[in-house]
């Protein structure tokens, strides 16, 4: 009798478990976001604002969100706006400087500022000083050739309305005012030059991510966050949706699955292997090249309080963009610090919390040869990485002293930063190329998408996600409902700031006011329109009408 009861109980449990699994598998959500970083948080925030009736699930492998690339300790923390990053303005063979790329990056970061401002005005985010602070951006060089390059860069960027506020100097005393630590103890005979943009920012992208996801979880019934959940397989269903299978790492790896009409892979270094699992042909042309980073850091208040800038230098020959040296004022965990680096290191991990087998697991019959060719074609990069791995403590400290001559070794410690996976992509001409930017990859029908690459990354997440939505949700994006909401969120949406100094200053003054940055002040001519933009962002139509009835000389702004 006991055996019969036991058997019956087991049968019932098995049937119940099977029914529960079948019910789970039969569920279909609208969007699955893989990865709990800045990209998924940004896309989720957009979608909950634009289409609040959609069911959106987010899956994060770790127990907390923003613990990988988005974590403040794992990135440069720069509001990348191309003000100081000289790798964005390469010197041509004829000696001229190519300044075509910075306006695109600058305008993308202006979109980020507007996106964050909207979240603050609508109670999604709070305490702007916890995630964004005004920190001037400085480009610093020494030596005749480098000074000549920086001068040409400055002159070229002055042709854009976006950089009219940029300052240039070769006067050591002026530069000492901008960045005193960098001039103290420096040889007076050494020629130096610098540019400065006061409107630069220091950003804590981990805090941005946490606040966005917290608001999604607390304010939207159609949003669900699953941490400790590792997505392990993506399989296309007959109806075009995707079966997403994940393991509950807090329940001995028990596997679950759900169907999703759309999947976005925003998992940093883990994006490539997951994209490969989807099997979409668009993902087969990619491979990944992992590069890690380290920083020297000090929190000595006597040092920290004498450097209020993010000062960028020139990258070493053959080095990747993420290795541009910079002496940065940072606010991390609520405390001011200075970081110097990064120093590159090599690991086969695709994530800081990844596995040593990540690189080898991503190698396929279609991408192995391109990876080998890239290695041969980029010997200078390989040489650079080998040199970085071989650096001693003395070597790193000597590099620091080139930017902070009076640095003392006991004030600094070395920390490991995050892992980045650069894109290797098949090329019809070269066979394969190594790319250092970010790239959106999407299936032909838009149901599967991913973000690959690194720089400038978090700083331009809203702009990147707008581009992704153009590919994935073209019909919805063209609707009047989405367009109206996007223009509330991003007042300059659909407009070009470059070439319109008045509009640039108004947008910067608007976001500076909301985000408490103080880097751009309203003028008597635009103060009413800035208040109207705030009112419109809050959904107060009277404020929008006020903007439309404003100064006729600001027709472009009135159409925001």
C-alpha positions in Angstrom: 0.0 0.0 0.0 2.8 2.4 0.9 4.6 1.6 -2.4 1.4 2.3 -4.3 0.9 5.6 -2.6 4.5 6.6 -3.2 4.2 5.7 -6.9 1.0 7.6 -7.2 2.5 10.7 -5.5 5.5 10.5 -7.8 3.3 10.2 -10.8 1.3 13.2 -9.7 4.4 15.3 -9.1 5.8 14.4 -12.5 2.5 15.2 -14.2 2.3 18.5 -12.2 5.9 19.4 -13.1 5.3 18.5 -16.8 2.2 20.6 -16.8 4.0 23.5 -15.2 6.9 23.3 -17.7 4.4 23.0 -20.6 2.6 26.1 -19.3 5.9 28.0 -19.0 6.9 27.0 -22.5 3.6 28.1 -23.9 3.9 31.6 -22.6 4.9 34.2 -25.1 6.3 37.6 -24.1 7.0 40.5 -26.4 10.6 41.2 -25.7 13.4 39.2 -23.9 16.4 41.3 -22.8 19.5 39.3 -22.2 22.0 41.0 -19.9 21.4 43.4 -17.0 23.7 46.2 -18.2 23.2 49.7 -19.5 22.1 48.6 -23.0 19.3 46.4 -21.9 18.3 48.9 -19.2 18.1 51.7 -21.8 16.1 49.6 -24.4 13.8 48.4 -21.6 13.2 52.0 -20.5 12.4 53.1 -24.0 10.0 50.3 -24.6 8.1 50.7 -21.3 7.6 54.4 -22.2 6.7 53.8 -25.8 4.7 50.6 -25.5 3.8 50.0 -21.9 1.4 47.1 -22.7 4.3 44.9 -23.9 5.5 42.2 -21.7 9.3 42.5 -21.2 11.6 40.1 -19.3 15.2 40.7 -18.5 17.7 37.9 -17.7 21.0 38.6 -15.9 23.5 35.8 -15.2 24.9 37.4 -12.0 23.0 38.0 -8.8 22.9 41.8 -9.4 22.6 44.0 -12.4 25.4 46.3 -13.6 28.2 44.1 -12.4 30.1 43.7 -15.6 31.0 46.4 -18.2 28.5 48.9 -16.9 30.0 48.7 -13.4 31.7 52.0 -12.5 35.0 50.2 -11.7 35.0 48.4 -15.0 35.0 51.4 -17.4 36.5 54.8 -17.9 33.5 56.6 -16.5 33.7 59.3 -19.1 30.7 60.9 -20.7 32.3 60.1 -24.1 31.5 63.2 -26.1 34.7 63.4 -28.3 35.8 66.5 -26.5 39.2 65.1 -25.4 39.6 61.6 -26.9 42.2 62.2 -29.6 41.8 58.7 -31.0 38.6 59.9 -32.6 40.6 62.4 -34.7 43.4 60.6 -36.5 46.1 62.4 -38.4 46.1 61.7 -42.1 49.2 60.9 -44.1 49.4 64.5 -45.4 49.6 65.8 -41.8 46.0 67.1 -41.6 43.6 66.0 -38.9 40.4 64.2 -39.6 37.7 65.8 -37.5 34.7 64.2 -39.2 33.9 61.7 -36.4 33.6 63.8 -33.2 30.3 65.6 -34.1 28.5 62.2 -34.5 29.8 61.1 -31.0 29.1 64.5 -29.4 25.5 64.6 -30.7 25.0 61.0 -29.5 26.0 62.0 -26.0 23.7 65.1 -26.2 20.9 62.5 -26.8 22.1 60.7 -23.7 21.9 63.9 -21.6 18.3 64.5 -22.8 17.3 60.9 -22.2 18.6 61.1 -18.6 17.0 64.5 -18.1 13.6 63.0 -19.1 14.0 60.2 -16.6 14.8 62.7 -13.8 11.9 64.9 -14.6 9.5 62.0 -14.5 10.7 60.4 -11.3 12.4 57.4 -13.0 15.8 58.5 -11.8 16.9 60.6 -8.9 19.8 62.5 -7.4 21.7 63.4 -10.6 24.9 63.9 -8.7 25.0 60.1 -8.0 25.5 59.3 -11.6 26.6 62.3 -13.6 28.9 65.2 -12.6 30.4 68.1 -14.4 34.1 67.3 -15.0 36.0 69.3 -17.6 37.5 67.3 -20.5 41.2 68.0 -21.2 43.5 66.9 -24.1 47.1 67.1 -23.0 50.3 66.6 -25.1 53.9 67.4 -25.1 56.6 67.7 -27.9 56.6 69.7 -31.1 54.9 67.1 -33.3 52.1 66.4 -30.8 51.5 70.0 -30.1 51.2 70.6 -33.9 48.7 67.8 -34.1 46.6 69.2 -31.2 46.6 72.7 -32.6 45.3 71.3 -36.0 42.7 69.3 -34.1 41.5 72.3 -32.2 41.4 74.5 -35.4 39.4 71.8 -37.2 36.9 71.2 -34.4 36.4 75.0 -34.1 34.6 74.8 -37.5 31.7 73.0 -35.7 29.2 74.8 -33.5 29.5 71.9 -31.0 33.0 73.0 -30.0 32.8 76.8 -29.9 33.4 76.7 -26.1 36.6 74.7 -26.5 39.8 76.4 -25.2 43.3 75.9 -26.4 46.6 76.9 -24.8 50.3 76.3 -25.0 50.9 78.5 -21.9 52.1 76.3 -19.0 50.5 78.6 -16.4 47.1 78.4 -18.1 47.4 74.6 -18.3 48.4 74.6 -14.6 45.1 76.2 -13.8 43.2 73.5 -15.8 45.2 70.5 -14.5 47.6 71.4 -11.7 48.8 67.9 -10.9 49.9 67.4 -14.4 52.2 70.5 -14.3 53.6 70.2 -10.8 57.2 68.9 -11.0 57.3 69.0 -14.8 60.5 70.1 -16.6 59.9 73.8 -17.4 61.7 73.3 -20.7 59.2 70.7 -21.9 56.8 72.2 -24.4 53.1 71.3 -23.6 49.7 72.1 -25.0 46.1 71.3 -24.0 42.5 71.9 -24.9 39.7 72.1 -22.4 35.9 71.8 -22.6 34.2 72.8 -19.4 31.0 70.9 -20.4 32.6 67.5 -19.9 31.2 65.0 -17.5 32.2 62.1 -15.3 29.6 59.3 -15.4 28.7 56.3 -13.1 27.1 54.0 -15.7 26.5 51.4 -13.1 24.3 53.7 -11.0 22.4 54.8 -14.2 21.8 51.1 -14.9 20.7 50.3 -11.4 18.3 53.2 -11.2 16.7 52.5 -14.6 16.2 48.8 -13.8 14.9 49.5 -10.3 12.3 51.8 -11.8 11.3 49.2 -14.4 10.8 46.6 -11.7 8.9 48.9 -9.3 6.8 50.9 -11.7 5.8 48.5 -14.5 3.7 45.4 -14.0 4.7 44.2 -17.4 8.4 44.1 -16.7 10.1 41.2 -15.0 13.8 40.8 -13.9 15.4 37.5 -13.3 18.9 37.6 -11.8 21.1 34.5 -11.4 19.6 33.4 -14.7 22.0 32.3 -17.4 20.6 32.2 -20.9 22.0 29.0 -22.5 20.1 28.5 -25.8 18.1 30.4 -28.4 15.9 28.5 -30.8 13.6 29.8 -33.5 10.0 28.6 -33.3 7.8 27.7 -36.2 5.8 30.9 -35.7 8.9 33.1 -35.9 9.2 33.7 -32.2 12.2 32.5 -30.2 12.4 29.9 -27.4 14.7 31.3 -24.8 16.2 28.7 -22.4 17.9 29.8 -19.2 19.3 28.1 -16.2 18.4 29.2 -12.6 21.9 29.4 -11.1 20.4 29.7 -7.6 18.4 26.5 -8.1 21.2 24.1 -9.1 21.0 25.2 -12.7 17.4 24.1 -13.2 16.5 25.0 -16.8 13.4 27.0 -17.9 12.2 28.4 -21.2 9.9 31.0 -22.5 8.9 32.2 -26.0 9.6 35.8 -27.0 8.5 37.6 -30.1 11.7 39.7 -30.0 15.1 39.0 -28.3 17.8 41.6 -27.7 21.3 40.4 -26.6 22.9 43.1 -24.6 25.3 40.9 -22.6 28.6 42.6 -23.3 31.3 40.0 -24.0 28.8 37.2 -23.8 26.7 38.7 -26.7 28.8 37.0 -29.4 28.4 33.4 -28.2 24.7 33.9 -27.6 24.3 35.4 -31.1 26.0 32.4 -32.5 23.6 30.1 -30.7 20.7 31.9 -32.4 22.0 30.6 -35.7 21.0 33.7 -37.7 23.2 34.1 -40.8 23.9 37.8 -39.9 25.9 36.6 -36.8 28.1 34.2 -38.7 30.5 36.9 -40.0 31.7 37.9 -36.6 34.4 36.8 -34.2 35.6 38.4 -31.0 39.0 39.6 -29.7 39.0 40.1 -25.9 41.1 42.8 -24.3 41.2 43.5 -20.5 42.2 46.6 -18.6 43.8 47.7 -15.4 44.0 51.1 -13.6 46.1 52.7 -11.0 43.8 54.4 -8.5 44.2 56.8 -5.5 41.7 58.1 -3.0 44.2 60.3 -1.1 42.2 63.4 -0.5 45.3 65.7 -0.7 45.7 64.5 -4.3 42.2 63.9 -5.4 41.0 67.5 -4.5 43.7 69.0 -6.7 42.6 67.4 -10.0 39.2 68.1 -11.4 39.4 67.0 -15.0 39.4 64.0 -17.2 42.7 64.5 -19.0 43.3 62.4 -22.1 46.7 61.8 -23.8 47.7 60.2 -27.0 47.5 56.5 -27.4 50.7 54.5 -28.0 51.3 53.3 -31.6 49.3 50.2 -32.4 47.2 50.3 -29.2 43.4 49.9 -29.2 41.3 53.0 -28.5 40.4 51.7 -25.0 44.1 52.0 -24.1 44.3 55.8 -24.5 46.0 57.0 -21.3 44.0 59.3 -19.1 44.3 60.8 -15.7 40.7 61.0 -14.5 38.8 62.6 -11.7 36.1 60.0 -10.8 33.3 59.6 -8.3 32.9 56.0 -7.4 30.9 54.6 -4.5 30.2 58.1 -3.4 33.9 59.0 -3.0 36.2 61.1 -5.2 39.2 59.3 -6.7 41.7 59.6 -9.4 42.3 56.8 -11.9 45.2 56.5 -14.4 45.3 54.0 -17.2 44.2 51.8 -18.6 46.9 49.2 -18.9 45.9 46.5 -21.3 46.1 42.8 -20.4 45.1 39.8 -22.3 42.7 37.1 -21.2 40.7 34.5 -23.1 37.7 35.5 -21.0 34.9 37.4 -22.7 33.6 38.7 -19.3 35.3 39.7 -16.1 33.3 37.0 -14.4 33.6 34.7 -17.4 35.4 31.5 -18.2 38.9 30.9 -19.6 37.3 28.9 -22.4 35.2 31.8 -23.7 37.4 32.7 -26.7 37.9 29.1 -27.8 34.1 28.4 -27.4 33.3 31.2 -29.8 35.6 29.9 -32.6 33.7 28.3 -35.5 34.6 27.0 -38.9 33.4 30.4 -40.4 35.4 32.8 -38.1 38.6 31.0 -37.2 40.5 32.0 -40.3 39.3 35.6 -40.1 40.6 35.7 -36.5 44.0 34.4 -37.6 44.2 36.9 -40.5 43.4 39.8 -38.2 46.2 38.7 -35.9 48.6 38.8 -38.8 47.3 42.1 -40.2 47.5 43.8 -36.8 50.9 42.8 -35.7 51.4 46.2 -34.0 48.4 45.5 -31.8 49.7 42.0 -30.9 53.1 43.5 -30.1 51.5 46.2 -28.0 49.5 43.7 -26.0 52.5 41.5 -25.4 54.4 44.6 -24.2 51.5 45.5 -21.8 51.4 42.0 -20.3 55.1 42.3 -19.7 54.9 45.6 -17.8 56.4 45.7 -14.4 55.1 47.8 -11.4 57.9 50.2 -12.2 56.9 50.5 -15.8 53.3 51.4 -14.9 54.4 54.0 -12.3 56.7 55.5 -14.9 53.8 55.9 -17.3 51.8 57.6 -14.5 54.6 60.0 -13.8 54.6 61.1 -17.5 51.2 62.7 -16.6 51.6 63.3 -12.9 55.4 63.9 -12.4 55.1 64.2 -8.5 53.2 61.0 -8.1 54.3 58.8 -5.1 54.1 55.1 -5.4 52.6 54.5 -2.0 49.5 56.5 -2.9 48.5 54.3 -5.8 47.2 50.7 -6.1 46.5 48.6 -9.2 43.0 47.3 -9.9 41.5 45.1 -12.5 38.9 46.7 -14.7 36.5 45.1 -17.1 36.9 42.9 -20.2 36.0 44.1 -23.7 35.4 42.0 -26.8 36.4 43.9 -29.9 34.7 43.0 -33.2 36.4 40.9 -35.9 34.3 41.0 -39.0 34.5 39.4 -42.4 35.3 42.0 -45.1 34.8 41.4 -48.8 38.0 43.3 -49.7 40.4 42.6 -46.8 39.0 39.2 -45.9 38.5 40.3 -42.2 38.9 43.5 -40.2 39.2 44.4 -36.5 36.7 47.1 -35.4 36.9 49.1 -32.2 33.4 50.6 -32.2 30.0 49.1 -31.4 27.7 47.5 -34.0 24.1 46.4 -33.9 23.4 43.0 -35.5 19.8 42.0 -36.4 18.1 39.2 -38.2 16.4 40.1 -41.4 13.0 40.0 -39.7 14.2 42.0 -36.7 13.1 39.4 -34.2 16.7 38.7 -33.0 19.2 41.5 -32.3 22.4 42.0 -30.4 25.0 44.7 -29.7 28.7 43.8 -30.3 31.8 45.8 -29.5 32.8 48.3 -26.9 33.7 52.0 -27.5 32.1 54.5 -26.9 29.5 52.1 -25.5 27.5 53.3 -22.4 27.9 57.0 -23.1 25.8 56.6 -26.3 23.5 53.9 -25.2 20.2 55.9 -26.0 21.5 56.7 -29.4 22.5 53.1 -30.1 19.2 51.8 -28.9 17.3 54.3 -31.1 19.3 53.0 -34.0 18.4 49.4 -33.0 14.7 50.2 -32.8 14.8 51.6 -36.3 15.9 48.2 -37.5 13.8 46.0 -35.1 10.6 48.1 -34.7 10.4 50.2 -37.9 6.6 50.3 -38.1 6.1 51.2 -34.5 8.9 53.8 -34.7 7.1 55.5 -37.6 3.8 55.7 -35.8 2.6 59.1 -34.5 2.4 57.6 -30.9 6.1 56.7 -30.8 7.2 59.8 -32.6 5.4 62.1 -30.2 6.8 60.3 -27.1 10.3 60.2 -28.5 10.3 64.0 -29.1 9.2 64.5 -25.5 12.0 62.3 -24.3 14.6 63.6 -26.7 13.8 67.2 -27.7 16.4 67.3 -30.4 15.2 63.9 -31.9 15.2 64.2 -35.7 17.2 67.4 -35.6 20.9 68.1 -36.1 22.8 70.1 -33.5 26.0 70.5 -35.5 25.7 73.8 -37.4 23.0 75.2 -35.0 24.8 77.0 -32.2 21.6 78.4 -30.7 19.9 75.0 -30.6 23.1 73.4 -29.2 23.3 75.9 -26.3 19.5 75.6 -25.5 19.7 71.8 -25.4 22.8 71.9 -23.2 21.4 74.5 -20.9 18.2 72.4 -20.6 20.0 69.2 -19.7 22.5 71.0 -17.5 19.7 72.5 -15.5 17.9 69.2 -15.0 21.0 67.2 -14.3 22.4 69.8 -12.0 25.6 70.1 -14.0 26.0 73.8 -14.2 28.2 73.6 -17.3 25.9 75.7 -19.6 23.8 78.5 -18.2 20.5 79.7 -19.7 20.5 83.1 -21.5 17.8 85.7 -21.3 16.8 84.7 -24.8 16.3 81.0 -24.1 15.3 80.7 -20.5 11.6 80.5 -21.2 12.0 77.9 -23.9 14.1 75.8 -21.5 11.4 75.9 -18.9 8.9 74.9 -21.7 11.1 71.9 -22.6 10.9 70.8 -18.9 7.2 71.2 -18.8 6.7 69.3 -22.1 8.9 66.4 -20.8 6.5 66.1 -17.9 3.6 65.9 -20.2 2.3 69.4 -19.5 0.8 70.5 -22.8 0.6 74.1 -21.8 4.4 74.1 -21.5 4.6 72.7 -25.0 2.3 75.4 -26.3 4.5 78.0 -24.6 7.5 76.7 -26.5 5.6 76.9 -29.8 4.6 80.5 -29.1 8.2 81.5 -28.2 10.6 83.8 -29.9 10.1 83.6 -33.7 13.9 83.7 -34.2 14.1 80.2 -32.7 11.8 78.4 -35.1 13.9 75.2 -34.9 13.6 75.1 -31.1 9.9 75.9 -31.2 9.4 72.8 -33.2 10.9 70.6 -30.6 
